[in-house]
Amino acid sequence: MTLRSACLALPLALLLATAHADDRPKPAWQQRRAEFASILEGVHQGDAAARKRLDEVLSGLEARQMQRTPMENMEIMGVYYLPREGLEKALPRIAAHATLGWYDTLRFSSAPGRSEIFYVLFQLPFLIAAPDASGKAVDFFNAHPRETEELVQQGIAMARQFRTQVAYDRHWPGAFGANELVCAQGGPCEVAQSLPESQWEEAWQQAERLVRKSYRSDDSQVPD
């Protein structure tokens, strides 16, 4: 997958919605996503209290890295960091969250959940940031392939530092998506499976390869 192939306009409300719409108890990360969506709605309506709460979320992210899931962090990247700081500064962090997120997904998801996360995770910051953010990113990748590769590699290196030190629930992929909603409601579904720990190193290598493949120029020679 390259970013251009994934440039489909998903509704912001869908991207920011929690995976479970019923009244069942939700994991902490889903509760945070719901709260973040509510904060953004308030900010868009000019609510000063919501603006203050958003500032607190951003300050917390800077002070306590990797305490939110990669999917949450990708949303925050799209809402704030990518539009404010620009692609060159944001791309390493985007690549880091993508690497950690896909590593989690390969270890702790169902096949349907994995497909849904694959569709959303890598493109999420660009879809949220602006209607033309994905196209501009691809244009940058094509115009500056070497710089793009270096920025992505910086992000992967950052992810390696946090590979075993993240504070969030690494099993979050097992509760993300439509299949997991059906499971939570007791319906017919494919239950998330945990990858044997002996295969985690290969999962990490797969995650790195996919991130390099996703954020690159169309004619890049980076191995798939």
Residue frames as a rotation matrix with the C-alpha (Angstrom) as fourth column:
MET 1
0.576 0.818 0.000 0.00
0.818 -0.576 0.000 0.00
0.000 0.000 -1.000 0.00
THR 2
-0.719 -0.656 0.229 1.15
0.634 -0.754 -0.170 3.52
0.284 0.023 0.958 -0.74
LEU 3
-0.661 0.463 -0.591 -0.50
0.251 -0.606 -0.755 6.60
-0.707 -0.647 0.285 0.63
ARG 4
-0.726 0.398 -0.562 -1.95
-0.679 -0.547 0.490 7.51
-0.113 0.737 0.667 -2.75
SER 5
-0.691 0.463 -0.555 -3.74
-0.005 0.764 0.645 4.17
0.723 0.449 -0.526 -3.01
ALA 6
-0.471 0.487 -0.735 -5.42
0.874 0.370 -0.315 4.82
0.118 -0.791 -0.600 0.34
CYS 7
-0.985 0.041 -0.165 -6.58
-0.012 -0.985 -0.170 8.39
-0.170 -0.166 0.972 -0.32
LEU 8
-0.357 0.934 0.023 -10.28
0.556 0.193 0.808 7.80
0.750 0.301 -0.588 0.25
ALA 9
-0.602 0.135 0.787 -12.33
-0.441 -0.878 -0.187 10.42
0.665 -0.460 0.588 2.08
LEU 10
-0.376 0.465 -0.801 -13.51
0.759 0.651 0.021 8.81
0.531 -0.600 -0.598 5.29
PRO 11
0.482 0.618 0.621 -15.94
0.112 -0.747 0.655 10.96
0.869 -0.246 -0.429 7.29
LEU 12
-0.492 -0.706 0.509 -14.24
-0.388 -0.346 -0.854 12.63
0.779 -0.618 -0.103 10.23
ALA 13
0.141 0.622 0.770 -17.08
-0.985 0.010 0.172 11.61
0.099 -0.783 0.614 12.51
LEU 14
0.912 0.165 -0.375 -16.49
-0.189 0.982 -0.026 7.96
0.364 0.095 0.926 11.59
LEU 15
0.112 -0.968 -0.225 -12.75
0.162 0.241 -0.957 8.19
0.980 0.071 0.184 12.14
LEU 16
-0.649 -0.400 0.647 -13.13
-0.465 -0.466 -0.753 9.77
0.602 -0.790 0.117 15.55
ALA 17
0.419 0.884 0.209 -16.02
-0.760 0.216 0.613 7.62
0.496 -0.416 0.762 16.71
THR 18
-0.311 -0.440 0.842 -15.49
-0.811 0.585 0.007 4.92
-0.496 -0.681 -0.539 19.30
ALA 19
-0.868 -0.095 -0.488 -15.59
-0.388 0.744 0.545 1.37
0.312 0.662 -0.682 18.04
HIS 20
-0.664 0.651 -0.368 -18.53
0.724 0.683 -0.097 0.48
0.189 -0.331 -0.925 20.29
ALA 21
-0.682 0.467 0.563 -21.71
-0.218 -0.865 0.453 2.50
0.698 0.186 0.691 20.15
ASP 22
0.298 0.833 -0.467 -23.62
0.300 0.382 0.874 0.64
0.906 -0.400 -0.135 22.88
ASP 23
0.591 0.036 0.806 -23.59
-0.637 -0.591 0.494 1.03
0.495 -0.806 -0.326 26.65
ARG 24
0.821 -0.358 -0.446 -21.21
0.479 0.856 0.195 -1.82
0.312 -0.373 0.874 27.40
PRO 25
0.686 -0.648 -0.331 -18.08
0.009 -0.447 0.895 -1.00
-0.728 -0.617 -0.300 29.42
LYS 26
0.928 -0.364 0.081 -15.36
0.042 -0.113 -0.993 0.30
0.371 0.924 -0.090 27.11
PRO 27
0.227 -0.930 -0.290 -11.58
0.970 0.244 -0.024 0.05
0.093 -0.275 0.957 27.35
ALA 28
0.204 -0.196 -0.959 -9.83
0.494 -0.825 0.273 3.19
-0.845 -0.529 -0.071 28.53
TRP 29
-0.813 -0.581 -0.035 -8.53
0.262 -0.419 0.869 3.99
-0.520 0.697 0.493 25.04
GLN 30
-0.444 0.736 0.510 -12.06
0.766 0.017 0.643 3.95
0.465 0.676 -0.571 23.61
GLN 31
0.486 0.597 -0.638 -13.23
0.846 -0.504 0.173 6.25
-0.218 -0.624 -0.750 26.38
ARG 32
-0.225 -0.654 -0.722 -10.39
0.315 -0.750 0.582 8.64
-0.922 -0.096 0.375 25.55
ARG 33
-0.883 -0.065 0.464 -11.30
0.469 -0.113 0.876 8.59
-0.004 0.991 0.130 21.86
ALA 34
0.081 0.988 0.134 -14.90
0.914 -0.127 0.385 9.43
0.397 0.092 -0.913 22.70
GLU 35
0.438 0.011 -0.899 -13.74
0.627 -0.720 0.296 12.25
-0.644 -0.694 -0.322 24.97
PHE 36
-0.621 -0.751 -0.225 -11.39
0.320 -0.505 0.802 13.57
-0.716 0.426 0.554 22.27
ALA 37
-0.602 0.492 0.629 -14.19
0.712 -0.026 0.702 13.58
0.362 0.870 -0.335 19.71
SER 38
0.483 0.809 -0.334 -16.36
0.870 -0.402 0.285 15.52
0.096 -0.428 -0.899 22.18
ILE 39
0.044 -0.571 -0.820 -13.53
0.476 -0.709 0.520 18.01
-0.878 -0.413 0.241 22.79
LEU 40
-0.864 -0.414 0.287 -13.12
0.423 -0.289 0.859 18.60
-0.273 0.863 0.425 19.06
GLU 41
-0.117 0.905 0.408 -16.82
0.872 -0.103 0.478 19.15
0.475 0.412 -0.778 18.63
GLY 42
0.588 0.320 -0.743 -16.69
0.722 -0.622 0.304 21.76
-0.365 -0.715 -0.597 21.38
VAL 43
-0.386 -0.814 -0.434 -13.67
0.384 -0.569 0.727 23.46
-0.839 0.114 0.532 19.84
HIS 44
-0.770 0.126 0.625 -15.42
0.618 -0.098 0.780 23.66
0.159 0.987 -0.003 16.48
GLN 45
0.291 0.950 0.111 -18.36
0.815 -0.307 0.492 25.33
0.502 -0.053 -0.863 18.25
GLY 46
-0.038 -0.411 0.911 -16.08
-0.050 -0.910 -0.412 27.90
0.998 -0.061 0.014 19.90
ASP 47
0.903 0.385 -0.191 -16.32
0.128 0.181 0.975 26.45
0.410 -0.905 0.114 23.41
ALA 48
0.305 -0.826 0.473 -13.51
-0.749 -0.515 -0.417 27.94
0.588 -0.227 -0.776 25.52
ALA 49
0.364 -0.132 0.922 -13.60
-0.763 0.526 0.377 25.04
-0.534 -0.840 0.090 27.99
ALA 50
0.910 -0.026 0.414 -13.14
0.230 0.862 -0.451 22.57
-0.345 0.506 0.791 25.14
ARG 51
0.688 -0.704 0.175 -10.21
-0.150 -0.374 -0.915 24.62
0.710 0.604 -0.362 23.83
LYS 52
0.184 -0.604 0.776 -8.60
-0.976 -0.204 0.073 24.47
0.114 -0.771 -0.627 27.26
ARG 53
0.582 0.086 0.809 -9.17
-0.357 0.920 0.159 20.72
-0.731 -0.381 0.566 27.45
LEU 54
0.954 -0.273 0.124 -7.58
0.229 0.398 -0.888 20.27
0.193 0.876 0.442 24.01
ASP 55
0.379 -0.852 0.362 -4.52
-0.630 -0.524 -0.573 22.20
0.678 -0.010 -0.735 25.20
GLU 56
0.235 -0.244 0.941 -4.32
-0.882 0.354 0.312 19.85
-0.409 -0.903 -0.132 28.19
VAL 57
0.878 0.108 0.467 -4.47
0.064 0.939 -0.338 16.81
-0.475 0.326 0.817 25.92
LEU 58
0.787 -0.606 0.115 -1.67
0.063 -0.107 -0.992 18.19
0.613 0.789 -0.046 23.74
SER 59
0.213 -0.715 0.666 0.46
-0.896 -0.415 -0.160 19.09
0.391 -0.562 -0.729 26.76
GLY 60
0.474 0.042 0.879 -0.05
-0.598 0.748 0.287 15.61
-0.646 -0.662 0.380 28.15
LEU 61
0.979 -0.109 0.173 1.02
0.201 0.667 -0.718 14.07
-0.037 0.737 0.675 24.87
GLU 62
0.481 -0.850 0.216 4.28
-0.325 -0.401 -0.857 16.01
0.814 0.342 -0.469 24.93
ALA 63
0.052 -0.462 0.885 4.99
-0.990 -0.144 -0.017 15.21
0.135 -0.875 -0.465 28.57
ARG 64
-0.142 0.001 0.990 4.03
-0.468 0.881 -0.068 11.52
-0.872 -0.473 -0.125 28.50
GLN 65
-0.282 -0.041 -0.959 4.80
-0.956 0.092 0.278 9.99
0.077 0.995 -0.065 25.13
MET 66
-0.581 0.056 -0.812 3.23
-0.319 0.902 0.290 6.68
0.749 0.427 -0.506 24.12
GLN 67
-0.908 0.375 0.187 0.55
-0.081 0.281 -0.956 6.67
-0.411 -0.883 -0.224 26.82
ARG 68
0.214 0.946 -0.245 -2.17
-0.649 -0.049 -0.759 6.75
-0.730 0.321 0.603 24.17
THR 69
0.287 -0.059 0.956 -2.62
0.458 0.885 -0.083 4.09
-0.841 0.461 0.282 21.52
PRO 70
-0.773 -0.621 0.128 -1.14
0.379 -0.291 0.878 4.68
-0.508 0.728 0.461 18.07
MET 71
-0.269 0.746 0.609 -4.63
0.884 -0.060 0.464 5.15
0.382 0.663 -0.644 16.63
GLU 72
0.673 0.473 -0.569 -5.34
0.690 -0.679 0.252 7.91
-0.267 -0.562 -0.783 19.17
ASN 73
-0.044 -0.792 -0.609 -2.00
0.278 -0.595 0.754 9.54
-0.960 -0.136 0.247 18.45
MET 74
-0.728 -0.160 0.666 -2.61
0.677 -0.017 0.736 9.42
-0.106 0.987 0.120 14.70
GLU 75
0.345 0.910 0.231 -5.86
0.894 -0.394 0.215 11.33
0.287 0.133 -0.949 15.27
ILE 76
0.650 -0.154 -0.744 -4.03
0.392 -0.771 0.502 13.94
-0.651 -0.618 -0.441 17.31
MET 77
-0.508 -0.857 0.092 -1.34
0.474 -0.189 0.860 14.20
-0.719 0.480 0.502 14.64
GLY 78
-0.487 0.376 0.788 -4.02
0.827 -0.091 0.555 14.96
0.280 0.922 -0.267 12.06
VAL 79
0.607 0.781 -0.147 -5.95
0.778 -0.546 0.311 17.40
0.162 -0.303 -0.939 14.22
TYR 80
0.899 -0.234 -0.370 -2.98
0.030 -0.811 0.584 19.43
-0.437 -0.536 -0.722 15.44
TYR 81
0.158 -0.986 -0.048 0.59
0.072 -0.037 0.997 18.52
-0.985 -0.161 0.065 14.56
LEU 82
-0.264 -0.280 0.923 0.39
0.885 0.311 0.348 17.89
-0.384 0.908 0.166 10.82
PRO 83
0.526 0.487 0.697 -1.57
0.755 -0.645 -0.120 21.07
0.391 0.589 -0.707 9.95
ARG 84
0.978 -0.125 -0.168 0.38
-0.006 -0.819 0.574 23.21
-0.210 -0.560 -0.801 12.44
GLU 85
0.303 -0.952 0.038 3.94
-0.224 -0.033 0.974 21.92
-0.926 -0.304 -0.224 12.00
GLY 86
0.336 -0.143 -0.931 3.90
-0.940 -0.111 -0.322 20.67
-0.058 0.983 -0.172 8.42
LEU 87
0.931 0.155 -0.331 4.77
-0.235 0.948 -0.217 17.32
0.280 0.280 0.919 6.90
GLU 88
0.160 -0.960 -0.228 8.54
-0.141 0.206 -0.968 17.45
0.977 0.187 -0.103 7.28
LYS 89
-0.579 -0.368 0.727 8.35
-0.724 -0.177 -0.666 17.89
0.374 -0.913 -0.164 11.05
ALA 90
0.175 0.780 0.601 5.35
-0.936 0.321 -0.144 15.62
-0.305 -0.537 0.786 11.58
LEU 91
0.484 0.127 -0.866 6.33
-0.655 0.709 -0.262 12.68
0.581 0.694 0.426 9.36
PRO 92
-0.611 -0.731 -0.303 8.81
-0.344 0.591 -0.730 11.04
0.713 -0.342 -0.613 11.78
ARG 93
-0.737 0.395 0.549 6.18
-0.552 0.117 -0.826 10.95
-0.391 -0.911 0.132 14.51
ILE 94
0.351 0.875 -0.333 3.56
-0.918 0.250 -0.309 9.69
-0.187 0.414 0.891 12.09
ALA 95
0.135 -0.388 -0.912 5.91
-0.543 0.741 -0.396 6.91
0.829 0.548 -0.111 10.99
ALA 96
-0.859 -0.466 0.211 6.67
-0.405 0.368 -0.837 6.02
0.313 -0.804 -0.505 14.61
HIS 97
-0.337 0.816 0.470 3.00
-0.709 0.109 -0.697 5.67
-0.620 -0.568 0.541 15.53
ALA 98
0.480 0.490 -0.727 2.32
-0.862 0.419 -0.286 3.72
0.165 0.764 0.624 12.33
THR 99
-0.332 -0.701 -0.631 5.12
-0.474 0.702 -0.531 1.28
0.816 0.122 -0.566 13.14
LEU 100
-0.931 0.000 0.365 3.97
-0.347 0.312 -0.884 0.68
-0.114 -0.950 -0.291 16.70
GLY 101
-0.083 0.995 0.049 0.34
-0.842 -0.044 -0.538 0.50
-0.533 -0.085 0.842 15.63
TRP 102
0.414 0.229 -0.881 0.90
-0.780 0.588 -0.214 -2.10
0.469 0.776 0.422 12.94
TYR 103
-0.679 -0.680 -0.275 3.16
-0.360 0.636 -0.683 -4.11
0.640 -0.365 -0.677 15.26
ASP 104
-0.688 0.526 0.500 0.32
-0.518 0.127 -0.846 -4.22
-0.509 -0.841 0.185 17.80
THR 105
0.253 0.874 -0.415 -2.13
-0.925 0.093 -0.369 -5.13
-0.284 0.477 0.832 15.06
LEU 106
-0.002 -0.331 -0.944 -0.07
-0.644 0.722 -0.252 -8.06
0.765 0.607 -0.215 13.80
ARG 107
-0.884 -0.451 -0.126 0.15
-0.183 0.580 -0.794 -9.43
0.431 -0.679 -0.595 17.34
PHE 108
-0.851 0.513 -0.110 -3.31
0.234 0.184 -0.955 -8.86
-0.470 -0.838 -0.277 18.78
SER 109
-0.389 0.751 -0.533 -6.06
-0.799 -0.563 -0.210 -8.65
-0.458 0.344 0.819 16.16
SER 110
0.223 0.526 0.821 -8.53
0.256 0.781 -0.570 -10.69
-0.941 0.337 0.039 14.17
ALA 111
-0.581 -0.409 0.703 -8.18
0.753 0.058 0.656 -10.88
-0.309 0.911 0.274 10.38
PRO 112
0.294 0.729 0.618 -11.21
0.852 -0.493 0.176 -8.57
0.434 0.475 -0.766 9.83
GLY 113
0.852 -0.010 -0.523 -9.93
0.340 -0.749 0.568 -6.15
-0.398 -0.662 -0.635 12.46
ARG 114
-0.157 -0.987 -0.027 -6.50
0.478 -0.100 0.873 -6.17
-0.864 0.125 0.488 10.86
SER 115
-0.345 0.096 0.934 -8.00
0.927 -0.119 0.355 -5.27
0.145 0.988 -0.048 7.48
GLU 116
0.698 0.689 0.195 -9.94
0.635 -0.722 0.276 -2.37
0.331 -0.068 -0.941 8.98
ILE 117
0.631 -0.550 -0.548 -6.94
0.244 -0.529 0.813 -1.03
-0.736 -0.647 -0.199 10.88
PHE 118
-0.370 -0.772 0.517 -4.80
0.744 0.088 0.662 -1.35
-0.557 0.630 0.542 7.74
TYR 119
0.032 0.494 0.869 -7.32
0.910 -0.373 0.179 0.79
0.413 0.785 -0.462 5.87
VAL 120
0.868 0.479 0.130 -7.46
0.368 -0.797 0.478 3.51
0.333 -0.367 -0.869 8.53
LEU 121
0.637 -0.557 -0.533 -4.20
0.579 -0.111 0.808 3.73
-0.509 -0.823 0.252 10.48
PHE 122
-0.277 -0.929 0.245 -1.66
0.873 -0.138 0.468 4.83
-0.401 0.344 0.849 7.87
GLN 123
-0.460 0.138 0.877 -3.79
0.642 -0.630 0.436 7.50
0.613 0.764 0.202 6.19
LEU 124
0.288 0.775 -0.563 -5.61
0.948 -0.149 0.281 8.82
0.134 -0.615 -0.777 9.25
PRO 125
-0.170 -0.340 -0.925 -3.53
0.578 -0.794 0.186 11.98
-0.798 -0.503 0.331 9.99
PHE 126
-0.963 -0.266 0.039 -3.73
0.175 -0.510 0.842 13.10
-0.205 0.818 0.538 6.37
LEU 127
-0.404 0.891 0.206 -7.48
0.665 0.132 0.735 12.56
0.628 0.434 -0.646 6.07
ILE 128
0.354 0.529 -0.771 -8.12
0.924 -0.326 0.200 14.54
-0.146 -0.783 -0.604 9.23
ALA 129
-0.432 -0.677 -0.596 -5.65
0.635 -0.697 0.332 17.36
-0.640 -0.236 0.731 8.57
ALA 130
-0.270 0.316 -0.910 -7.15
-0.559 -0.821 -0.120 18.74
-0.784 0.476 0.398 5.34
PRO 131
0.740 0.645 0.193 -8.96
-0.209 0.493 -0.845 17.59
-0.640 0.585 0.499 2.19
ASP 132
0.854 -0.436 -0.286 -5.77
-0.304 0.028 -0.952 17.96
0.423 0.900 -0.108 0.15
ALA 133
0.415 -0.743 0.525 -3.27
-0.830 -0.073 0.553 16.76
-0.372 -0.666 -0.647 2.78
SER 134
0.465 -0.226 0.856 -2.90
0.174 0.971 0.163 13.27
-0.868 0.073 0.491 1.30
GLY 135
0.851 -0.100 0.515 -2.24
0.516 -0.022 -0.856 14.61
0.097 0.995 0.033 -2.19
LYS 136
0.736 -0.604 0.304 0.29
-0.570 -0.796 -0.202 17.14
0.364 -0.025 -0.931 -0.89
ALA 137
0.412 -0.586 0.697 2.06
-0.556 0.444 0.703 14.41
-0.722 -0.677 -0.143 1.07
VAL 138
0.581 -0.160 0.798 2.37
0.553 0.797 -0.242 12.21
-0.598 0.582 0.552 -2.01
ASP 139
0.892 -0.263 0.368 3.68
0.150 -0.596 -0.789 15.19
0.427 0.759 -0.492 -3.99
PHE 140
0.557 -0.716 0.422 6.31
-0.828 -0.435 0.355 15.74
-0.070 -0.547 -0.834 -1.30
PHE 141
0.437 -0.381 0.815 7.27
-0.082 0.885 0.458 12.06
-0.896 -0.267 0.355 -1.31
ASN 142
0.712 -0.098 0.696 7.73
0.674 0.374 -0.637 12.15
-0.198 0.922 0.332 -5.09
ALA 143
0.830 -0.379 0.409 9.64
-0.106 -0.827 -0.552 15.45
0.547 0.415 -0.727 -5.11
HIS 144
0.079 -0.795 0.601 11.91
-0.937 -0.265 -0.227 14.55
0.340 -0.546 -0.766 -2.18
PRO 145
0.698 0.291 -0.655 12.32
-0.198 0.957 0.214 10.74
0.688 -0.019 0.725 -2.08
ARG 146
-0.222 -0.858 -0.463 15.63
0.389 0.357 -0.849 10.73
0.894 -0.368 0.255 -0.20
GLU 147
-0.760 -0.007 0.650 14.43
-0.496 -0.640 -0.587 13.19
0.420 -0.768 0.483 2.45
THR 148
0.327 0.943 0.063 11.19
-0.834 0.256 0.489 11.23
0.445 -0.213 0.870 2.79
GLU 149
0.461 -0.222 -0.859 13.13
0.178 0.972 -0.155 8.02
0.870 -0.081 0.487 3.36
GLU 150
-0.636 -0.771 -0.013 15.29
0.218 -0.163 -0.962 9.73
0.740 -0.615 0.272 6.00
LEU 151
-0.485 0.534 0.693 12.27
-0.807 -0.579 -0.118 11.17
0.338 -0.616 0.712 7.84
VAL 152
0.608 0.719 -0.337 10.49
-0.563 0.690 0.456 7.82
0.560 -0.088 0.824 7.84
GLN 153
0.115 -0.654 -0.747 13.63
0.380 0.724 -0.575 6.11
0.918 -0.218 0.332 9.09
GLN 154
-0.769 -0.326 0.549 13.82
-0.308 -0.564 -0.766 8.63
0.559 -0.759 0.334 11.93
GLY 155
0.063 0.901 0.429 10.29
-0.958 -0.065 0.278 7.66
0.279 -0.428 0.860 12.90
ILE 156
0.655 0.123 -0.746 11.05
-0.101 0.992 0.074 3.95
0.749 0.027 0.662 12.79
ALA 157
-0.420 -0.874 -0.246 14.11
0.283 0.132 -0.950 4.54
0.862 -0.469 0.192 14.97
MET 158
-0.580 0.316 0.751 11.88
-0.738 -0.594 -0.320 6.41
0.345 -0.740 0.578 17.42
ALA 159
0.525 0.840 -0.137 9.44
-0.732 0.528 0.432 3.50
0.435 -0.126 0.892 17.44
ARG 160
0.196 -0.534 -0.823 12.26
0.206 0.843 -0.498 1.06
0.959 -0.073 0.275 18.21
GLN 161
-0.765 -0.521 0.379 13.06
-0.201 -0.367 -0.909 3.05
0.612 -0.771 0.176 21.36
PHE 162
-0.395 0.715 0.577 9.48
-0.912 -0.232 -0.337 2.61
-0.107 -0.660 0.744 22.58
ARG 163
-0.304 0.313 -0.900 8.92
-0.514 0.742 0.432 -0.92
0.802 0.593 -0.064 21.29
THR 164
-0.211 0.173 -0.962 8.89
0.601 0.799 0.012 -2.47
0.771 -0.576 -0.273 24.78
GLN 165
-0.850 -0.255 -0.461 8.26
0.525 -0.479 -0.703 0.69
-0.041 -0.840 0.541 26.80
VAL 166
-0.570 0.694 0.440 4.82
-0.157 -0.618 0.771 1.91
0.806 0.371 0.461 25.76
ALA 167
-0.961 0.219 0.166 2.33
-0.172 -0.008 -0.985 2.60
-0.215 -0.976 0.046 28.55
TYR 168
-0.208 0.942 -0.265 -0.89
-0.977 -0.213 0.008 2.09
-0.049 0.260 0.964 26.57
ASP 169
0.223 0.407 0.886 -2.92
-0.335 0.886 -0.322 -1.11
-0.916 -0.225 0.334 26.20
ARG 170
-0.639 -0.612 -0.466 -1.14
-0.635 0.079 0.768 -2.96
-0.433 0.787 -0.439 23.40
HIS 171
-0.759 0.441 0.479 -4.15
0.507 0.862 0.009 -5.25
-0.409 0.249 -0.878 22.91
TRP 172
-0.345 0.662 -0.665 -6.24
-0.328 -0.749 -0.576 -2.35
-0.879 0.019 0.476 21.57
PRO 173
-0.708 0.112 -0.697 -6.50
-0.698 0.031 0.715 -3.88
0.102 0.993 0.056 18.05
GLY 174
-0.903 0.358 -0.237 -8.56
0.362 0.932 0.028 -6.69
0.231 -0.061 -0.971 19.54
ALA 175
-0.197 0.871 -0.450 -11.34
0.736 -0.172 -0.654 -4.20
-0.648 -0.460 -0.607 20.30
PHE 176
-0.449 -0.020 -0.893 -11.19
-0.371 -0.905 0.207 -2.05
-0.813 0.424 0.399 17.16
GLY 177
-0.899 0.047 -0.436 -13.59
-0.433 0.064 0.899 -2.33
0.070 0.997 -0.037 14.25
ALA 178
-0.052 0.985 -0.166 -16.93
-0.947 0.004 0.321 -3.69
0.317 0.174 0.932 13.15
ASN 179
0.045 0.018 -0.999 -16.05
-0.055 0.998 0.015 -7.36
0.997 0.054 0.046 13.68
GLU 180
-0.822 -0.437 -0.366 -14.99
0.338 0.142 -0.930 -6.60
0.458 -0.888 0.031 17.24
LEU 181
-0.649 0.693 0.313 -18.25
-0.760 -0.611 -0.223 -4.72
0.036 -0.383 0.923 17.84
VAL 182
0.264 0.739 -0.619 -20.17
-0.645 0.613 0.457 -7.83
0.718 0.279 0.638 16.81
CYS 183
-0.300 -0.463 -0.834 -17.99
0.321 0.775 -0.545 -9.92
0.899 -0.431 -0.084 19.13
ALA 184
-0.979 -0.126 0.162 -18.66
-0.088 -0.454 -0.886 -7.56
0.185 -0.882 0.434 22.05
GLN 185
-0.302 0.947 0.106 -22.39
-0.953 -0.301 -0.030 -7.85
0.003 -0.110 0.994 21.41
GLY 186
-0.287 0.123 0.950 -22.24
-0.404 0.884 -0.237 -11.64
-0.869 -0.452 -0.203 21.41
GLY 187
0.709 0.585 -0.394 -22.82
-0.568 0.142 -0.811 -12.07
-0.419 0.798 0.433 17.68
PRO 188
0.753 -0.433 0.495 -21.06
0.563 0.813 -0.146 -14.30
-0.339 0.389 0.857 15.15
CYS 189
0.831 -0.540 -0.132 -17.54
-0.555 -0.796 -0.240 -12.99
0.024 0.273 -0.962 14.61
GLU 190
0.477 -0.789 -0.388 -13.89
0.403 0.588 -0.701 -13.88
0.781 0.178 0.598 14.31
VAL 191
0.962 -0.095 -0.255 -12.26
0.220 -0.278 0.935 -13.59
-0.159 -0.956 -0.247 17.71
ALA 192
0.598 -0.800 0.051 -8.94
-0.700 -0.552 -0.454 -11.75
0.391 0.236 -0.890 17.94
GLN 193
0.868 -0.400 -0.293 -5.94
0.451 0.883 0.131 -14.04
0.207 -0.246 0.947 18.30
SER 194
0.707 -0.705 -0.057 -2.59
-0.517 -0.570 0.639 -13.34
-0.483 -0.422 -0.767 19.95
LEU 195
0.644 -0.582 -0.497 0.49
-0.372 0.329 -0.868 -14.05
0.669 0.744 -0.005 17.89
PRO 196
0.787 -0.424 -0.448 2.96
0.611 0.636 0.471 -16.39
0.085 -0.644 0.760 19.65
GLU 197
0.807 -0.482 -0.341 5.76
-0.215 -0.778 0.591 -14.41
-0.550 -0.403 -0.731 21.23
SER 198
-0.026 -0.852 0.522 8.29
0.425 0.463 0.777 -16.38
-0.905 0.242 0.351 19.20
GLN 199
-0.022 0.109 0.994 6.93
0.999 -0.038 0.026 -14.59
0.041 0.993 -0.108 16.10
TRP 200
0.723 0.375 -0.580 7.01
0.484 -0.874 0.040 -11.05
-0.492 -0.310 -0.814 17.48
GLU 201
-0.209 -0.870 -0.447 10.39
0.076 -0.470 0.880 -10.18
-0.975 0.150 0.164 15.99
GLU 202
-0.747 -0.001 0.665 9.17
0.652 0.197 0.733 -11.08
-0.131 0.980 -0.147 12.50
ALA 203
0.369 0.927 0.062 6.02
0.929 -0.369 -0.021 -9.03
0.003 0.066 -0.998 13.17
TRP 204
0.417 -0.293 -0.860 8.22
0.214 -0.888 0.406 -6.05
-0.883 -0.353 -0.308 14.01
GLN 205
-0.692 -0.720 0.049 10.18
0.176 -0.102 0.979 -6.44
-0.700 0.686 0.197 10.80
GLN 206
-0.358 0.664 0.656 6.91
0.928 0.172 0.331 -6.64
0.107 0.728 -0.678 8.85
ALA 207
0.613 0.606 -0.507 5.72
0.689 -0.724 -0.033 -3.44
-0.387 -0.329 -0.862 10.52
GLU 208
-0.059 -0.721 -0.691 8.90
0.018 -0.693 0.721 -1.60
-0.998 0.030 0.054 9.57
ARG 209
-0.820 -0.280 0.499 8.67
0.452 0.218 0.865 -2.80
-0.351 0.935 -0.052 5.97
LEU 210
0.016 0.918 0.395 5.05
0.996 -0.051 0.078 -1.73
0.092 0.393 -0.915 5.61
VAL 211
0.583 0.151 -0.798 5.73
0.403 -0.907 0.123 1.73
-0.706 -0.393 -0.590 7.01
ARG 212
-0.475 -0.814 -0.333 8.61
-0.003 -0.377 0.926 2.23
-0.880 0.441 0.177 4.57
LYS 213
-0.743 0.242 0.624 6.37
0.667 0.353 0.656 1.07
-0.061 0.904 -0.424 1.75
SER 214
0.231 0.969 -0.089 3.45
0.963 -0.241 -0.117 3.27
-0.135 -0.058 -0.989 2.78
TYR 215
0.829 0.003 -0.559 5.28
0.074 -0.992 0.104 6.57
-0.554 -0.128 -0.823 3.09
ARG 216
-0.304 -0.937 0.171 7.51
0.334 0.063 0.940 6.82
-0.892 0.343 0.294 0.03
SER 217
-0.302 0.126 -0.945 7.67
-0.769 -0.618 0.163 8.11
-0.564 0.776 0.284 -3.52
ASP 218
0.722 0.691 -0.031 5.98
-0.551 0.547 -0.630 6.20
-0.419 0.472 0.776 -6.32
ASP 219
0.746 -0.498 -0.443 9.34
-0.223 0.440 -0.870 5.24
0.628 0.748 0.217 -7.86
SER 220
0.351 -0.619 0.703 11.20
-0.930 -0.141 0.340 4.60
-0.111 -0.773 -0.625 -4.60
GLN 221
0.029 -0.453 -0.891 13.64
-0.440 0.795 -0.418 1.71
0.898 0.404 -0.176 -4.51
VAL 222
-0.409 -0.109 0.906 12.93
-0.908 0.143 -0.393 0.99
-0.087 -0.984 -0.158 -0.84
PRO 223
-0.899 0.058 -0.434 12.37
-0.064 0.963 0.262 -2.79
0.433 0.264 -0.862 -0.55
ASP 224
0.085 0.988 0.130 8.78
-0.600 -0.053 0.798 -3.90
0.795 -0.146 0.588 0.12
